[in-house]
Amino acid sequence: MDLDAPGLLLALLVALPVAFGLGWLGSRLDLRQWKRADREAPKAYFKGLNLLLNEQPDKAIDAFIEAVQHDPDTSELHFTLGNLFRRRGEFERAIRVHQHLLQRADLSAGDRQRAQYALAQDFMRAGLFDRAEEAYKALAGTPFDTESRLALLGLYERSRDWRNAVDVAQQLEKSGTGSFSTRVSHYQCELAAEAEALGDLTTADAALAKALAAAPQSARPLLQRAQRLLRRGDATAALAAFHELAQRNPEGFARVAGEYVDCAQAAGQVELARQTLEPLYQRQPGIDLLRALATLDGVPVGQSPRLLALLKEQPSLSAAIELLDTPRTQWPEGTRAAVRDAVARTARPLQRYRCAACGFEAQRHFWQCPGCLGWDTFPPQRIEEL
């Protein structure tokens, strides 16, 4: 039925207010629903945060899961939830959370890199080293570059992948992260040991040369070279390596003075060894050097005239044991007091009580620990009796 002009105008006048009213009602309903969800999400978030601060991670996880369900697009909640899963040891759930973040197309570049780094940490903690390596490598050139390289270095050390460890350590040093020369030296020494085990002496020599070049003051490359030469029967060349070690690192040389004496005896250079060890002992007396000198003198360590003076100057159980192994009839005057002082000095740290709850140590027994305030946490035995 056709409407005339007045009828059409009347219909429009009725329809417009009705449409406006329906639109207003719909917008109010949507606004209330949005406000309700907005109130619920922060409430769950702050509840989780409060539980986390109160060291209740299990309940905090439940609260954050609730918050994520109310607002699945909030990336910060996902990061918090994933990190909590990792700390709790639920690595598979942490991996799923961070992988879900990476699949989001609306994620910013910064958050994407952050999620990639978190995922790499998940793989590392889960023992998935191959996947962790790939995840860390993907962060090259990002703000997480240094942290990723440091993590890779630890991964390569754990898996004994020394070649990759050398490369990463050198990259870190070039980037100004710090000095990695000592680590590189040890990595090269490990490569030398592997090459020697395979009979590749040329590669072993080259690796030791690189190790010494990386850390000229390091004791290990020269000691490893001397030991290898001695095993090959070249005592003269091994002795030269020991002498170089004595010049570069006297402290490291003192620790292996016994091996040096064996080498000198094999090379027929006993007097040279004495001339090397005597001045070093005068400057830096110690039980290792004394044992080496006693070997050169052809006397038991306990009968060395130097031992009592060393025990008085540096009371130690090692020196005391050497004297106790000697018949008391051969003890020089003053030995008993020196041995007692050495034992007392060494035993002093062990004559303490230790709290079983927090590890607090004290010289007297407490019913209530001064550290953690726990009751009856101090066992009745001293540390030396446990």
Secondary structure, 3 states (H helix, E strand, C coil): CCCCHHHHHHHHHHHHHHHHHHHHHHHHHHHHHHHHHHHHHHHHHHHHHHHHHCCCHHHHHHHHHHHHHHCCCCHHHHHHHHHHHHHHCCHHHHHHHHHHHHCCCCCCHHHHHHHHHHHHHHHHHCCCHHHHHHHHHCCCCCCCHHHHHHHHHHHHHHCCCHHHHHHHHHHHHHCCCCCCHHHHHHHHHHHHHHHHHCCCHHHHHHHHHHHHHHCCCCHHHHHHHHHHHHHCCCHHHHHHHHHHHHHHCHHHHHHCHHHHHHHHHHHCCHHHHHHHHHHHHHHCCCHHHHHHHHHHHCCCHHHCHHHHHHHHHCCCHHHHHHHHCCCHHHCCCCHHHHHHHHHHHHHHHHCCEECCCCCCEECCCCCECCCCCCECCCCCCCHHHC
